[in-house]
Amino acid sequence: EVQLVESGGGLVQPGGSLRLSCAASGFTFSSYAMSWVRQAPGKGLEWVSAISGSGGSTYYADSVKGRFTISRDNSKNTLYLQMNSLRAEDTAVYYCAKESVVRGVIYYMDVWGKGTTVTVSS
Amino acid sequence: SSELTQDPAVSVALGQTVRITCQGDSLRSYYASWYQQKPGQAPVLVIYGKNNRPSGIPDRFSGSSSGNTASLTITGAQAEDEADYYCNSRDSSGNHPEVVFGGGTKLTVL
């Protein structure tokens, strides 16, 4: 069964740090790009960051650039998101998602984890 | 980066057909994908590409696109289709590739 399981969320003070993990199983992890997507309470989905299958290319939303770092360990089938300088507006459920691209124009996220909750508050 | 625009809310009578739209410049270069999200649950992919359904998605869900607009159509809406629906696509209009989501459409089945 293809599965993604996030962990590492919690309560952190503004300015603090947190590292999220996403354990993947049921597919060849290194063959797929992965993304982090977040959803603030009562709000819509917001793409946060993506990483290529090899880990050699990374991409970030402007809202997190310079504060968050995405990485992966293909030997452990695990995706990470290091979050520094956290702000109240980073409070959200964070989902990891498996990406697929077909012929360069068909892009989709076909597998999602259940999410992990990050709360930034004093 | 570009944006994707969706109507905030749409309603449909049980058994009728409803279309949810998504507009944005990135859709001129990339197909939209569509996600269903029910309260307290993770999003689920329902349509991708020109009109492709993942395994397990009922065939009452279909997709189409024209120019800068993508549409998700539910033919014969069921009570269990009541959910939030999001479109997304890749966006290469900026200095680096990004991913964009629409603001979401809350579908109410009456």
Interface residues (C-beta under 8 A of the other chain):
Chain A: S35 V37 G44 L45 E46 W47 A50 Y59 A61 D62 Y95 S100 V101 V102 V105 I106 Y107 Y108 M109 D110 W112 G113 K114 G115
Chain B: S1 S29 Y30 Y31 S33 Y35 Q37 Q41 A42 P43 V44 L45 Y48 G49 K50 N52 P54 D84 Y86 N88 S89 R90 H96 P97 E98 V99 V100 F101 G102 G103 G104
